Amino acid sequence: EEAAPAPATGGEVTPKTIKALRDTTGAGMMDCKKALLECDGDQEAAAEVLRAKGLAQADKKAARVAAEGKIVVTTTGNKAVMVEVNCETDFVGKDA
């Protein structure tokens, strides 16, 4: 006969377990729920799934070009500061 798994390492997917994973990883609620369902409620395995997914999303976003934006220069006395802010869309660049 199998022993019931410990709540921290596996088991039922409940709002409490989803919240616990969410607090640990900072991922969205539905992403946490899907990861927990995929890993049969195992918090540690679900966290690894979310990390892997996050790295894949980061790689996907890194390929996008931020070609729009603004450059602002200000001077005070003999000191100057130049700030460049890049964005992906011209809408954001126009608002700056």
Secondary structure, 3 states (H helix, E strand, C coil): CCCCCCCCCCCCCCHHHHHHHHHHHCCCHHHHHHHHHHCCCCHHHHHHHHHHHHHHHHHHHHCCCCCEEEEEEEEECCEEEEEEEEECCHHHHHHC
